[in-house]
Amino acid sequence: MALSYKARRRLALLVLVLGLPGYIVLAVSLVNLFERPSIWVEFGIYVGLGVLWAFPLKAVFKGIGQADPDAPPHDDHTD
């Protein structure tokens, strides 16, 4: 079952406000497990993890910036 537009907006907000900071803490903790890697290895890990989080959540964020497709048409024409 597909999520409604409102449900996707709420889920996207939840992911950005709670999930992403938690993921950042997890990524920093992962890098700290290594014995001070070189700057390029550390950079590669952060870039890889920075891109990796978005792939599973692509369906949640798709179309969130657009108008609600289920909303009734809005007449902007005023006389």
Secondary structure, DSSP 8 states (H G I E B T S, - for coil): ----HHHHHHHHHHIIIIIHHHHHHHHHHHHHTSS---HHHHHHHHHHHHHHTTTTTHHHHTTTTS--TTS--------
